[in-house]
């Protein structure tokens, strides 16, 4: 066999494998529409009619009986339709993704023929602020092009296993919610119909700390969150947090970004006394706050 013939056979084999994976995953994608929205994609989660999509796809969807629950922070929504013969997607693991790993994005925004794009993982755990306003941590970034309507559809690996739910396309990169985050969100939505999160009642942003100040206060980190707003009658107000305070730790764990803070303010923090370390001027001060449950 000549070198050219051998190369052609390899390319044909790769092409056939991609087609096989696309056909397999296409059985687990459906169209999701809301009002005048021209269409997004849903990923079949279970045989009995549970479908995962992006929260921004359903928007202000009026068919509330279809929506089991939604989480704006992760941009994930769970729908339920009356069916018992759907083909659920194979669920993979997003914790061990590698840069350069092959991925395939599949969609069906118009309810007719599915479409697909491919690429590689360019960053398996990237923090980003979504265009819908929420900050998302550890998203999967790939160079698979996500055309209009791809939101809510699956991002899969070479074996057709779900590794993320596609959310957005920006700066020539696809942004997908990692499947391990999706699994956690879906479990809570199925149980409670919503994601419970703790609420402090502050407006804050990241700030870099001067090395001298960090060393003087024995903080051991480069940044914190400067508070520039405190809601009246909030847990933060009651605890004595003030504008200008710089939050550096919660229960001894470093806080250098809003994502750090949100990660620590989960449902377990609701109603529990939480120790907050803040820089007030050049002095490290300890406060105790009791977060309440955030309203949707």
C-alpha positions in Angstrom: 0.0 0.0 0.0 1.4 3.4 -1.0 1.9 6.2 1.5 -0.8 8.2 -0.1 -3.3 5.4 0.0 -2.5 4.7 3.6 -3.0 8.4 4.5 -6.3 8.4 2.7 -7.4 5.3 4.6 -6.5 6.9 7.9 -8.4 10.1 7.0 -11.4 8.1 5.9 -11.4 6.1 9.1 -11.3 9.3 11.2 -14.1 10.8 9.1 -16.3 7.7 9.5 -15.7 7.8 13.3 -16.8 11.4 13.6 -19.9 10.6 11.5 -20.7 7.7 13.8 -20.3 9.8 17.0 -22.4 12.6 15.4 -25.2 10.2 14.5 -25.2 8.7 18.0 -25.3 12.1 19.8 -27.9 13.5 17.4 -30.4 11.0 18.9 -30.1 12.9 22.2 -30.7 16.5 21.0 -34.0 18.3 20.6 -35.2 21.7 19.6 -36.1 24.1 22.5 -38.0 27.3 21.7 -39.5 30.0 23.7 -42.0 32.5 22.3 -40.5 34.4 19.4 -37.0 32.9 20.1 -36.0 31.2 16.9 -34.7 28.2 18.7 -32.0 26.7 20.9 -31.0 23.1 21.6 -31.9 20.7 24.4 -29.9 17.7 25.5 -31.9 14.6 26.6 -30.9 13.8 30.2 -33.2 10.9 30.9 -35.4 8.5 29.1 -38.5 9.7 31.0 -38.4 13.2 29.5 -35.9 15.3 31.4 -34.1 17.7 29.1 -31.2 20.0 29.9 -30.7 23.3 28.1 -29.2 26.8 28.7 -31.1 29.0 31.0 -30.8 31.9 28.6 -32.4 29.8 25.9 -35.7 29.5 27.7 -35.7 33.2 28.7 -39.1 34.1 30.1 -40.7 30.9 28.8 -44.4 31.0 29.7 -44.9 27.2 29.6 -43.9 27.0 33.3 -45.2 23.5 33.6 -42.4 22.4 31.4 -39.7 24.0 33.4 -38.6 22.0 36.4 -36.0 24.5 37.6 -33.4 26.9 36.4 -30.1 28.3 37.6 -29.0 31.7 36.1 -25.5 31.4 37.7 -24.5 28.3 35.9 -26.8 29.1 32.9 -28.5 25.7 33.2 -32.2 24.9 33.1 -34.0 21.6 33.4 -37.2 20.8 31.5 -39.6 17.9 31.7 -41.8 16.7 28.8 -44.4 13.9 28.8 -42.4 11.0 27.2 -40.9 7.7 28.1 -38.9 6.7 25.1 -36.2 9.4 24.7 -32.5 8.5 24.2 -30.4 10.1 26.9 -26.9 11.3 26.2 -24.0 9.3 27.6 -22.7 11.3 30.5 -18.9 11.6 30.8 -16.5 13.3 33.2 -15.2 16.8 32.8 -12.6 16.7 35.6 -9.8 15.1 33.5 -10.1 17.1 30.3 -6.8 17.9 28.6 -5.8 20.8 26.3 -5.9 19.5 22.7 -8.6 16.9 23.4 -11.0 16.4 20.5 -14.6 17.7 21.0 -17.8 17.7 19.0 -20.7 20.2 19.4 -24.1 19.0 18.3 -27.3 21.0 17.9 -30.8 20.9 16.5 -32.2 24.5 16.8 -34.8 24.1 14.2 -36.1 20.6 15.0 -35.2 19.3 11.6 -31.7 18.0 10.8 -29.0 18.2 13.5 -25.8 20.0 12.8 -22.3 19.7 14.3 -19.0 21.4 14.6 -15.7 20.1 15.9 -12.5 21.4 17.6 -10.2 20.9 20.5 -10.2 21.9 24.1 -8.2 25.1 24.5 -8.8 25.5 28.2 -10.5 22.9 30.4 -11.1 25.1 33.4 -11.5 28.8 32.7 -13.3 31.5 34.7 -15.5 33.8 32.6 -18.3 36.4 32.9 -21.2 35.4 30.7 -22.8 37.9 28.4 -26.1 37.2 30.3 -24.5 38.8 33.4 -23.5 35.8 35.5 -19.9 34.8 36.4 -19.1 31.2 35.6 -16.2 29.3 37.0 -14.2 26.5 35.4 -16.0 26.5 32.1 -14.7 24.4 29.2 -13.3 26.5 26.4 -12.9 25.0 22.9 -12.4 26.2 19.4 -15.5 24.4 18.2 -17.7 27.0 16.6 -21.0 27.4 18.3 -23.4 28.9 15.8 -26.8 30.5 16.7 -29.0 27.8 18.2 -26.1 25.7 19.7 -26.8 26.9 23.2 -28.1 24.1 25.4 -26.7 21.4 23.1 -24.0 18.8 24.1 -20.3 19.1 23.8 -19.0 15.5 23.6 -15.6 13.7 23.5 -14.4 11.3 20.8 -16.6 8.6 22.3 -19.7 10.6 22.3 -19.8 11.2 26.0 -21.1 14.5 27.3 -18.4 16.7 28.8 -20.3 20.0 28.7 -23.5 21.9 27.8 -22.8 24.6 25.2 -23.5 28.1 26.5 -21.9 30.8 24.3 -19.5 31.7 21.6 -17.1 34.6 22.1 -13.7 35.7 20.8 -13.7 32.7 18.4 -14.1 30.3 21.3 -16.9 28.1 22.5 -17.9 28.3 26.1 -19.5 25.2 27.7 -20.6 24.4 31.3 -18.6 21.3 32.4 -20.8 18.2 32.8 -19.7 17.7 36.4 -21.2 21.1 37.2 -24.3 20.2 35.2 -24.8 17.0 37.2 -24.6 18.8 40.5 -27.1 21.5 39.3 -29.5 19.0 37.8 -29.5 16.9 41.0 -30.5 19.9 43.1 -33.1 21.1 40.5 -34.7 17.7 40.5 -34.8 17.7 44.3 -35.7 21.3 45.1 -36.7 22.9 41.8 -34.0 25.6 42.4 -30.5 26.1 43.5 -30.2 27.4 47.1 -27.4 29.9 47.6 -26.4 32.0 50.6 -26.8 35.8 50.5 -24.6 38.3 52.3 -26.0 41.5 50.8 -22.9 43.3 49.5 -21.7 44.7 46.2 -18.0 44.1 45.8 -15.2 43.7 43.3 -11.7 42.2 43.1 -8.7 44.3 44.2 -5.0 43.7 44.3 -3.3 44.0 47.7 0.1 45.7 48.0 2.8 43.2 49.0 3.7 45.2 52.1 0.1 45.2 53.3 -0.4 41.5 52.7 2.8 40.7 54.6 2.0 43.2 57.4 -1.4 41.7 58.0 -0.1 38.1 57.5 -2.8 37.4 54.9 -0.7 35.3 52.5 -2.6 36.2 49.3 -2.4 38.8 46.5 -6.0 40.1 46.5 -9.4 40.4 48.1 -12.8 41.8 47.5 -13.4 45.5 48.2 -16.9 46.3 49.4 -18.5 49.3 47.8 -22.2 48.6 48.7 -24.0 47.1 51.7 -27.7 46.4 51.5 -29.9 47.7 54.2 -31.3 45.0 56.6 -28.9 42.4 55.1 -26.7 39.9 56.9 -23.6 42.0 56.0 -25.1 45.1 57.5 -26.0 43.3 60.7 -22.5 41.8 60.9 -20.9 45.3 60.6 -19.4 45.1 57.2 -18.8 48.6 55.8 -18.0 50.2 52.5 -14.3 50.2 52.0 -13.7 46.9 53.9 -11.7 44.3 51.9 -12.9 40.7 52.4 -9.9 38.4 52.3 -11.2 35.1 53.8 -14.4 33.2 54.7 -14.0 30.6 57.4 -10.2 30.8 56.8 -10.5 30.2 53.0 -9.0 32.8 50.7 -11.4 35.1 48.8 -9.8 37.0 45.9 -12.7 37.1 43.5 -16.5 37.1 43.2 -16.2 33.5 42.0 -14.3 32.6 45.2 -17.0 34.2 47.3 -19.9 32.6 45.4 -18.2 29.2 45.6 -18.1 29.5 49.4 -21.7 30.8 49.7 -23.4 27.6 48.9 -26.6 26.2 50.5 -24.6 24.9 53.5 -23.8 28.5 54.5 -27.4 29.5 54.8 -28.3 30.3 58.4 -24.8 29.3 59.6 -22.3 31.6 61.4 -19.5 32.3 59.0 -16.2 34.0 60.1 -15.2 36.8 57.7 -11.7 38.2 57.7 -11.6 41.8 56.4 -9.0 44.5 56.0 -10.2 47.7 57.5 -7.5 50.2 56.8 -4.3 48.4 57.6 -5.8 46.2 60.3 -7.2 42.7 59.9 -10.6 42.5 61.5 -12.7 39.4 62.3 -16.5 39.5 61.9 -19.2 36.9 62.1 -22.0 36.9 59.5 -25.1 34.7 59.2 -26.0 34.5 55.5 -29.7 34.2 54.5 -31.1 32.4 51.5 -30.8 34.3 48.2 -34.0 35.2 46.5 -34.4 34.2 42.8 
